Amino acid sequence: MKNWLKIVAVALVALAFTGCKPDLYPNPAREVTPHTLAGQWKLVCYSDGNAVAHNLAEGSYVYLEFTRKDRTFTEFQNINNAFGTVRTGVYNIYTDEEAGAVIRGMYDYGAGDWAHRYSVTLFDDEMVWIALDDPYQQCVYERCEIPEEIASQAPAEDDEK
């Protein structure tokens, strides 16, 4: 039964995000590890719980940078703040028998855990996150280079801890 639900959830993701990318994922999925996830990513499309895909509003951004060596991340976003915020933390990837590769994270400075744990499907230069507790909470990211004016907001390594 759970396998059937997983197939239905993946099908819903494909249907929901065809509005973002018409050539949805022609390449097979890759293994999700800190090594394959490492790099810079930009949120390009999301569903906020109603199975309808949304692109980010003009001028809005969410960037993630994952570091393989120490499994840290830096999040740059201006969704809730016109000036932009930078948050850092640690992440972990593990394999769940039903959900496959799962990512979870914890923000630095006592800010708490991510709102969800996400099933991650990774393609060559794209990845799809689906919240384990709400399959309608979905995000599509593309590999990118974070613009220098945004990346320069990151705290210096000496300032992080």
MDTraj code that builds the backbone (N, CA, C; nanometers):
import mdtraj as md
import numpy as np

residues = "MET LYS ASN TRP LEU LYS ILE VAL ALA VAL ALA LEU VAL ALA LEU ALA PHE THR GLY CYS LYS PRO ASP LEU TYR PRO ASN PRO ALA ARG GLU VAL THR PRO HIS THR LEU ALA GLY GLN TRP LYS LEU VAL CYS TYR SER ASP GLY ASN ALA VAL ALA HIS ASN LEU ALA GLU GLY SER TYR VAL TYR LEU GLU PHE THR ARG LYS ASP ARG THR PHE THR GLU PHE GLN ASN ILE ASN ASN ALA PHE GLY THR VAL ARG THR GLY VAL TYR ASN ILE TYR THR ASP GLU GLU ALA GLY ALA VAL ILE ARG GLY MET TYR ASP TYR GLY ALA GLY ASP TRP ALA HIS ARG TYR SER VAL THR LEU PHE ASP ASP GLU MET VAL TRP ILE ALA LEU ASP ASP PRO TYR GLN GLN CYS VAL TYR GLU ARG CYS GLU ILE PRO GLU GLU ILE ALA SER GLN ALA PRO ALA GLU ASP ASP GLU LYS".split()
xyz = np.array([
    [0.0824, -0.1194, 0.0000],
    [0.0000, 0.0000, 0.0000],
    [0.0864, 0.1253, 0.0000],
    [0.1934, 0.1258, 0.0837],
    [0.2784, 0.2438, 0.0903],
    [0.3515, 0.2662, -0.0407],
    [0.3927, 0.1585, -0.1085],
    [0.4577, 0.1731, -0.2389],
    [0.3626, 0.2364, -0.3391],
    [0.2360, 0.1966, -0.3363],
    [0.1373, 0.2549, -0.4248],
    [0.1214, 0.4044, -0.3977],
    [0.1169, 0.4414, -0.2698],
    [0.1055, 0.5828, -0.2342],
    [0.2272, 0.6611, -0.2825],
    [0.3450, 0.6004, -0.2727],
    [0.4660, 0.6676, -0.3196],
    [0.4586, 0.6914, -0.4703],
    [0.4107, 0.5928, -0.5453],
    [0.3976, 0.6076, -0.6903],
    [0.2989, 0.7190, -0.7229],
    [0.1881, 0.7243, -0.6506],
    [0.0889, 0.8295, -0.6722],
    [0.1495, 0.9662, -0.6406],
    [0.2255, 0.9771, -0.5309],
    [0.2877, 1.1044, -0.4937],
    [0.3851, 1.1503, -0.6004],
    [0.4668, 1.0596, -0.6535],
    [0.5615, 1.0970, -0.7589],
    [0.4865, 1.1406, -0.8834],
    [0.3777, 1.0716, -0.9173],
    [0.2976, 1.1106, -1.0333],
    [0.2379, 1.2495, -1.0139],
    [0.1907, 1.2788, -0.8930],
    [0.1371, 1.4121, -0.8644],
    [0.2441, 1.5197, -0.8789],
    [0.3652, 1.4887, -0.8342],
    [0.4756, 1.5838, -0.8495],
    [0.4979, 1.6120, -0.9968],
    [0.5037, 1.5068, -1.0770],
    [0.5265, 1.5238, -1.2200],
    [0.4174, 1.6098, -1.2832],
    [0.2932, 1.5841, -1.2464],
    [0.1833, 1.6624, -1.3010],
    [0.1864, 1.8063, -1.2519],
    [0.2144, 1.8248, -1.1241],
    [0.2133, 1.9597, -1.0670],
    [0.3214, 2.0465, -1.1262],
    [0.4383, 1.9890, -1.1535],
    [0.5515, 2.0698, -1.1962],
    [0.5702, 2.0760, -1.3465],
    [0.4783, 2.0205, -1.4235],
    [0.4920, 2.0347, -1.5675],
    [0.4755, 2.1801, -1.6082],
    [0.4103, 2.2610, -1.5256],
    [0.3997, 2.4031, -1.5536],
    [0.5329, 2.4744, -1.5387],
    [0.6237, 2.4201, -1.4586],
    [0.7558, 2.4796, -1.4412],
    [0.8486, 2.4408, -1.5545],
    [0.8465, 2.3157, -1.5935],
    [0.9404, 2.2643, -1.6918],
    [0.8694, 2.1635, -1.7813],
    [0.8454, 2.1980, -1.9061],
    [0.7736, 2.1063, -1.9932],
    [0.8503, 1.9777, -2.0241],
    [0.9839, 1.9814, -2.0262],
    [1.0636, 1.8617, -2.0553],
    [1.1046, 1.7943, -1.9247],
    [1.0079, 1.7682, -1.8397],
    [1.0300, 1.7226, -1.7034],
    [1.1163, 1.5980, -1.6959],
    [1.2376, 1.6142, -1.6516],
    [1.3279, 1.5076, -1.6107],
    [1.3463, 1.3959, -1.7127],
    [1.4090, 1.4275, -1.8257],
    [1.4333, 1.3230, -1.9251],
    [1.5443, 1.2263, -1.8835],
    [1.6302, 1.2653, -1.7908],
    [1.7421, 1.1811, -1.7486],
    [1.7062, 1.1044, -1.6225],
    [1.7662, 0.9867, -1.6053],
    [1.7362, 0.9083, -1.4846],
    [1.7882, 0.9768, -1.3583],
    [1.7260, 0.9436, -1.2473],
    [1.7662, 1.0009, -1.1189],
    [1.9047, 0.9509, -1.0794],
    [1.9754, 1.0338, -1.0029],
    [2.1085, 1.0004, -0.9536],
    [2.0997, 0.9660, -0.8050],
    [2.2020, 0.8995, -0.7569],
    [2.2104, 0.8701, -0.6144],
    [2.2267, 1.0011, -0.5378],
    [2.1578, 1.0142, -0.4265],
    [2.1654, 1.1355, -0.3447],
    [2.2638, 1.1105, -0.2316],
    [2.3754, 1.1819, -0.2354],
    [2.4785, 1.1741, -0.1324],
    [2.5272, 1.3160, -0.1062],
    [2.6008, 1.3383, 0.0016],
    [2.6579, 1.4720, 0.0216],
    [2.7451, 1.5156, -0.0970],
    [2.8097, 1.4195, -0.1619],
    [2.8948, 1.4527, -0.2767],
    [2.8125, 1.4999, -0.3972],
    [2.7049, 1.4267, -0.4312],
    [2.6247, 1.4644, -0.5477],
    [2.5374, 1.5865, -0.5211],
    [2.5067, 1.6128, -0.3953],
    [2.4243, 1.7272, -0.3582],
    [2.5063, 1.8562, -0.3447],
    [2.6371, 1.8420, -0.3195],
    [2.7226, 1.9577, -0.2937],
    [2.7152, 2.0581, -0.4078],
    [2.7141, 2.1841, -0.3705],
    [2.7111, 2.2913, -0.4695],
    [2.6033, 2.3922, -0.4381],
    [2.5711, 2.4699, -0.5391],
    [2.4768, 2.5802, -0.5231],
    [2.3497, 2.5509, -0.6013],
    [2.2370, 2.5841, -0.5398],
    [2.1057, 2.5532, -0.5952],
    [2.0132, 2.6735, -0.5825],
    [1.9246, 2.6877, -0.6783],
    [1.8250, 2.7945, -0.6753],
    [1.6855, 2.7324, -0.6823],
    [1.5969, 2.7779, -0.5934],
    [1.4568, 2.7353, -0.5979],
    [1.3919, 2.7987, -0.7200],
    [1.3328, 2.7152, -0.8057],
    [1.2691, 2.7675, -0.9269],
    [1.1186, 2.7479, -0.9270],
    [1.0698, 2.6552, -0.8467],
    [0.9282, 2.6245, -0.8487],
    [0.8919, 2.5561, -0.7180],
    [0.7721, 2.5804, -0.6674],
    [0.7311, 2.5162, -0.5430],
    [0.5794, 2.4997, -0.5406],
    [0.5352, 2.4101, -0.4562],
    [0.3941, 2.3932, -0.4274],
    [0.3798, 2.4071, -0.2774],
    [0.2884, 2.4909, -0.2345],
    [0.2763, 2.5213, -0.0920],
    [0.1650, 2.4448, -0.0227],
    [0.1357, 2.3267, -0.0710],
    [0.0369, 2.2449, -0.0026],
    [-0.0924, 2.2269, -0.0774],
    [-0.1059, 2.2893, -0.1939],
    [-0.2314, 2.2739, -0.2673],
    [-0.2123, 2.2076, -0.4032],
    [-0.0956, 2.1474, -0.4267],
    [-0.0639, 2.0741, -0.5494],
    [-0.0634, 2.1628, -0.6735],
    [-0.0550, 2.2930, -0.6552],
    [-0.0438, 2.3849, -0.7682],
    [0.0970, 2.4421, -0.7672],
    [0.1660, 2.4307, -0.8791],
    [0.3034, 2.4786, -0.8882],
    [0.3061, 2.6303, -0.8999],
    [0.4023, 2.6918, -0.8299],
    [0.4201, 2.8362, -0.8336],
    [0.5650, 2.8663, -0.8678],
    [0.5867, 2.9649, -0.9523],
    [0.7206, 3.0185, -0.9708],
    [0.7388, 3.1284, -0.8671],
    [0.8632, 3.1608, -0.8354],
    [0.8881, 3.2681, -0.7395],
    [0.8472, 3.4024, -0.7992],
    [0.8014, 3.4912, -0.7141],
    [0.7651, 3.6253, -0.7589],
    [0.8891, 3.6980, -0.8096],
    [0.8690, 3.7872, -0.9017],
    [0.9799, 3.8662, -0.9578],
    [1.0597, 3.9314, -0.8451],
    [1.1901, 3.9141, -0.8480],
    [1.2778, 3.9720, -0.7474],
    [1.2986, 3.8857, -0.6242],
    [1.2194, 3.7800, -0.6106],
    [1.2338, 3.6900, -0.4957],
    [1.3369, 3.5825, -0.5273],
    [1.4017, 3.5333, -0.4236],
    [1.4984, 3.4258, -0.4445],
    [1.5128, 3.3402, -0.3198],
    [1.5503, 3.2151, -0.3444],
    [1.5949, 3.1220, -0.2407],
    [1.7110, 3.0459, -0.3021],
    [1.8273, 3.0582, -0.2410],
    [1.9457, 2.9844, -0.2846],
    [1.9919, 2.8972, -0.1684],
    [2.0388, 2.7787, -0.2014],
    [2.0991, 2.6892, -0.1034],
    [2.2386, 2.6531, -0.1511],
    [2.3319, 2.6510, -0.0576],
    [2.4654, 2.6022, -0.0879],
    [2.4970, 2.4902, 0.0100],
    [2.5271, 2.3720, -0.0433],
    [2.5594, 2.2560, 0.0378],
    [2.7083, 2.2278, 0.0288],
    [2.7707, 2.2082, 0.1444],
    [2.9119, 2.1720, 0.1517],
    [2.9209, 2.0256, 0.1900],
    [2.9929, 1.9504, 0.1110],
    [3.0030, 1.8061, 0.1313],
    [3.0841, 1.7706, 0.2545],
    [3.2020, 1.8311, 0.2678],
    [3.2992, 1.7895, 0.3688],
    [3.2409, 1.7869, 0.5109],
    [3.1792, 1.8956, 0.5515],
    [3.1284, 1.9029, 0.6885],
    [2.9751, 1.8998, 0.6954],
    [2.9115, 1.8716, 0.5821],
    [2.7654, 1.8626, 0.5723],
    [2.6961, 1.9859, 0.6301],
    [2.7404, 2.1004, 0.5835],
    [2.6783, 2.2259, 0.6231],
    [2.6035, 2.2855, 0.5041],
    [2.5142, 2.3766, 0.5346],
    [2.4431, 2.4473, 0.4286],
    [2.4357, 2.5951, 0.4650],
    [2.4185, 2.6753, 0.3608],
    [2.3896, 2.8171, 0.3759],
    [2.2672, 2.8456, 0.2911],
    [2.1697, 2.9121, 0.3511],
    [2.0461, 2.9476, 0.2811],
    [2.0406, 3.0993, 0.2668],
    [2.0221, 3.1446, 0.1448],
    [2.0042, 3.2866, 0.1155],
    [1.8619, 3.3006, 0.0634],
    [1.7824, 3.3879, 0.1246],
    [1.6454, 3.4048, 0.0750],
    [1.5899, 3.5407, 0.1131],
    [1.4984, 3.5866, 0.0304],
    [1.4309, 3.7131, 0.0600],
    [1.2797, 3.6967, 0.0527],
    [1.2317, 3.5769, 0.0769],
    [1.0873, 3.5509, 0.0710],
    [1.0139, 3.6227, 0.1837],
    [1.0668, 3.6173, 0.3041],
    [1.0009, 3.6783, 0.4196],
    [1.0639, 3.8100, 0.4620],
    [1.1611, 3.8575, 0.3840],
    [1.2335, 3.9778, 0.4218],
    [1.2835, 4.0447, 0.2945],
    [1.2418, 4.1654, 0.2684],
    [1.2780, 4.2339, 0.1448],
    [1.4288, 4.2534, 0.1310],
    [1.5009, 4.2557, 0.2418],
    [1.6446, 4.2790, 0.2375],
    [1.7255, 4.1512, 0.2225],
    [1.6633, 4.0374, 0.2427],
    [1.7328, 3.9105, 0.2325],
    [1.7902, 3.8666, 0.3655],
    [1.7878, 3.7368, 0.3879],
    [1.8452, 3.6804, 0.5090],
    [1.9381, 3.5661, 0.4710],
    [2.0308, 3.5383, 0.5602],
    [2.1234, 3.4275, 0.5428],
    [2.1148, 3.3425, 0.6683],
    [2.0894, 3.2128, 0.6491],
    [2.0875, 3.1204, 0.7619],
    [2.1810, 3.0051, 0.7287],
    [2.2460, 2.9545, 0.8305],
    [2.3394, 2.8444, 0.8138],
    [2.2971, 2.7296, 0.9036],
    [2.3554, 2.6132, 0.8782],
    [2.3243, 2.4978, 0.9613],
    [2.3914, 2.3730, 0.9085],
    [2.3445, 2.2612, 0.9586],
    [2.3968, 2.1312, 0.9175],
    [2.2823, 2.0494, 0.8592],
    [2.3173, 1.9569, 0.7704],
    [2.2170, 1.8701, 0.7110],
    [2.2638, 1.7259, 0.7193],
    [2.1693, 1.6356, 0.7018],
    [2.1996, 1.4939, 0.6998],
    [2.1152, 1.4291, 0.5913],
    [2.1734, 1.3321, 0.5240],
    [2.1010, 1.2541, 0.4236],
    [2.1010, 1.1095, 0.4708],
    [1.9854, 1.0479, 0.4675],
    [1.9774, 0.9066, 0.5010],
    [1.8790, 0.8401, 0.4052],
    [1.8798, 0.7082, 0.4029],
    [1.7912, 0.6336, 0.3139],
    [1.6793, 0.5709, 0.3957],
    [1.5579, 0.5953, 0.3516],
    [1.4389, 0.5374, 0.4114],
    [1.3843, 0.4336, 0.3144],
    [1.3446, 0.3183, 0.3656],
    [1.2975, 0.2103, 0.2803],
    [1.1805, 0.2537, 0.1922],
    [1.0914, 0.3337, 0.2446],
    [0.9734, 0.3770, 0.1692],
    [0.9974, 0.5044, 0.0891],
    [1.0662, 0.6013, 0.1464],
    [1.0795, 0.7329, 0.0840],
    [1.2048, 0.7490, -0.0008],
    [1.3000, 0.6582, 0.0118],
    [1.4255, 0.6735, -0.0619],
    [1.5187, 0.7677, 0.0128],
    [1.5911, 0.8509, -0.0624],
    [1.6841, 0.9464, -0.0008],
    [1.6051, 1.0554, 0.0706],
    [1.6419, 1.0811, 0.1954],
    [1.5731, 1.1817, 0.2767],
    [1.6766, 1.2800, 0.3291],
    [1.6428, 1.4091, 0.3220],
    [1.7303, 1.5124, 0.3765],
    [1.6573, 1.5820, 0.4903],
    [1.7335, 1.6128, 0.5931],
    [1.6807, 1.6911, 0.7047],
    [1.7895, 1.7890, 0.7459],
    [1.7507, 1.8968, 0.8097],
    [1.8488, 1.9963, 0.8486],
    [1.8160, 2.0623, 0.9798],
    [1.9179, 2.1253, 1.0356],
    [1.9032, 2.1987, 1.1612],
    [1.9784, 2.3302, 1.1455],
    [1.9108, 2.4397, 1.1742],
    [1.9724, 2.5719, 1.1651],
    [2.0675, 2.5943, 1.2822],
    [2.1697, 2.6741, 1.2580],
    [2.2639, 2.7125, 1.3633],
    [2.1975, 2.8082, 1.4621],
    [2.2668, 2.8307, 1.5711],
    [2.2301, 2.9313, 1.6717],
    [2.0960, 2.9024, 1.7385],
    [2.0616, 2.7754, 1.7538],
    [1.9402, 2.7390, 1.8245],
    [1.8121, 2.7728, 1.7529],
    [1.8186, 2.7957, 1.6209],
    [1.6989, 2.8342, 1.5458],
    [1.6083, 2.7157, 1.5145],
    [1.6533, 2.5934, 1.5430],
    [1.5667, 2.4769, 1.5284],
    [1.5867, 2.3987, 1.3999],
    [1.5034, 2.2970, 1.3841],
    [1.5087, 2.2096, 1.2683],
    [1.4305, 2.2690, 1.1519],
    [1.4556, 2.2157, 1.0329],
    [1.3738, 2.2518, 0.9176],
    [1.2293, 2.2138, 0.9473],
    [1.1367, 2.2767, 0.8821],
    [0.9946, 2.2495, 0.9047],
    [0.9562, 2.1077, 0.8645],
    [1.0280, 2.0491, 0.7683],
    [0.9954, 1.9157, 0.7191],
    [1.1236, 1.8357, 0.6967],
    [1.1059, 1.7062, 0.6859],
    [1.2067, 1.6175, 0.6274],
    [1.1587, 1.5940, 0.4853],
    [1.2529, 1.5890, 0.3908],
    [1.2151, 1.5827, 0.2505],
    [1.2723, 1.4596, 0.1815],
    [1.1901, 1.3955, 0.1018],
    [1.2375, 1.2946, 0.0084],
    [1.3010, 1.3717, -0.1073],
    [1.4216, 1.3306, -0.1477],
    [1.4951, 1.4034, -0.2513],
    [1.5171, 1.3127, -0.3714],
    [1.4821, 1.3646, -0.4878],
    [1.5148, 1.2989, -0.6139],
    [1.6077, 1.3935, -0.6879],
    [1.7244, 1.3431, -0.7252],
    [1.8294, 1.4256, -0.7855],
    [1.8508, 1.3837, -0.9295],
    [1.8492, 1.4817, -1.0194],
    [1.8789, 1.4608, -1.1599],
    [2.0095, 1.5325, -1.1903],
    [2.0505, 1.5379, -1.3154],
    [2.1795, 1.5980, -1.3484],
    [2.1965, 1.7359, -1.2850],
    [2.1071, 1.8281, -1.3156],
    [2.1189, 1.9639, -1.2636],
    [1.9917, 2.0128, -1.1977],
    [1.9071, 1.9209, -1.1552],
    [1.7824, 1.9552, -1.0892],
    [1.7573, 1.8574, -0.9758],
    [1.6814, 1.9034, -0.8784],
    [1.6380, 1.8127, -0.7729],
    [1.4976, 1.8511, -0.7296],
    [1.4238, 1.7497, -0.6827],
    [1.2871, 1.7679, -0.6363],
    [1.2816, 1.7244, -0.4913],
    [1.2260, 1.8104, -0.4073],
    [1.2052, 1.7787, -0.2659],
    [1.0558, 1.7642, -0.2422],
    [1.0182, 1.6585, -0.1685],
    [0.8786, 1.6370, -0.1297],
    [0.8760, 1.6154, 0.0208],
    [0.7993, 1.6958, 0.0919],
    [0.7901, 1.6832, 0.2379],
    [0.7295, 1.5480, 0.2735],
    [0.7935, 1.4770, 0.3649],
    [0.7452, 1.3446, 0.4033],
    [0.6093, 1.3507, 0.4718],
    [0.5856, 1.4561, 0.5484],
    [0.4596, 1.4655, 0.6219],
    [0.3485, 1.5342, 0.5433],
    [0.3796, 1.5860, 0.4245],
    [0.2792, 1.6518, 0.3404],
    [0.3273, 1.6489, 0.1958],
    [0.2914, 1.5468, 0.1183],
    [0.3444, 1.5327, -0.0176],
    [0.3071, 1.6468, -0.1116],
    [0.2175, 1.7343, -0.0704],
    [0.1857, 1.8508, -0.1528],
    [0.2833, 1.9659, -0.1302],
    [0.3695, 1.9574, -0.0293],
    [0.4753, 2.0560, -0.0057],
    [0.5955, 2.0112, -0.0882],
    [0.6180, 2.0750, -0.2020],
    [0.7199, 2.0310, -0.2959],
    [0.8017, 2.1497, -0.3448],
    [0.9286, 2.1215, -0.3768],
    [1.0188, 2.2242, -0.4285],
    [1.1022, 2.1656, -0.5413],
    [1.1285, 2.2471, -0.6431],
    [1.2197, 2.2093, -0.7509],
    [1.3352, 2.3094, -0.7486],
    [1.4569, 2.2565, -0.7447],
    [1.5784, 2.3376, -0.7446],
    [1.6593, 2.3068, -0.8693],
    [1.7332, 2.4069, -0.9177],
    [1.8278, 2.3900, -1.0280],
    [1.9660, 2.4285, -0.9798],
    [2.0667, 2.3578, -1.0304],
    [2.2050, 2.3980, -1.0014],
    [2.2283, 2.5357, -1.0599],
    [2.3093, 2.6141, -0.9921],
    [2.3341, 2.7503, -1.0367],
    [2.4634, 2.8014, -0.9749],
    [2.4949, 2.9236, -1.0037],
    [2.5964, 2.9977, -0.9298],
    [2.5226, 3.1102, -0.8590],
    [2.5411, 3.1181, -0.7297],
    [2.4745, 3.2236, -0.6532],
    [2.5382, 3.3567, -0.6918],
    [2.4572, 3.4558, -0.7284],
    [2.5140, 3.5861, -0.7659],
    [2.6015, 3.6429, -0.6540],
    [2.7101, 3.7060, -0.6911],
    [2.8078, 3.7576, -0.5945],
    [2.7443, 3.8547, -0.4945],
    [2.6527, 3.9390, -0.5396],
    [2.5918, 4.0353, -0.4470],
    [2.5089, 3.9657, -0.3390],
    [2.4615, 3.8453, -0.3664],
    [2.3878, 3.7681, -0.2661],
    [2.4842, 3.6833, -0.1839],
    [2.5773, 3.6159, -0.2509],
    [2.6736, 3.5293, -0.1813],
    [2.7602, 3.6080, -0.0835],
    [2.7844, 3.7343, -0.1115],
    [2.8694, 3.8149, -0.0229],
    [2.8033, 3.8422, 0.1119],
    [2.6753, 3.8118, 0.1267],
    [2.6043, 3.8290, 0.2537],
    [2.6400, 3.7205, 0.3550],
    [2.7005, 3.6096, 0.3061],
    [2.7317, 3.4963, 0.3949],
    [2.8308, 3.5386, 0.5016],
    [2.8131, 3.4890, 0.6219],
    [2.9093, 3.5232, 0.7293],
    [3.0456, 3.4623, 0.6971],
    [3.1508, 3.5307, 0.7378],
    [3.2858, 3.4772, 0.7231],
    [3.2973, 3.3526, 0.8096],
    [3.3864, 3.2601, 0.7710],
    [3.3987, 3.1354, 0.8465],
    [3.4263, 3.1597, 0.9931],
    [3.5050, 3.2607, 1.0271],
    [3.5343, 3.2899, 1.1668],
    [3.4107, 3.3373, 1.2425],
    [3.3149, 3.3962, 1.1715],
    [3.1957, 3.4501, 1.2353],
    [3.0873, 3.3449, 1.2564],
    [3.0971, 3.2298, 1.1866],
    [2.9871, 3.1327, 1.1870],
    [2.9654, 3.0643, 1.3200],
    [3.0676, 3.0302, 1.3906],
    [3.0484, 2.9488, 1.5109],
    [3.0781, 3.0253, 1.6363],
])
top = md.Topology()
chain = top.add_chain()
for i, resn in enumerate(residues, 1):
    res = top.add_residue(resn, chain, resSeq=i)
    for name in ("N", "CA", "C"):
        top.add_atom(name, md.element.get_by_symbol(name[0]), res)
traj = md.Trajectory(xyz[None], top)
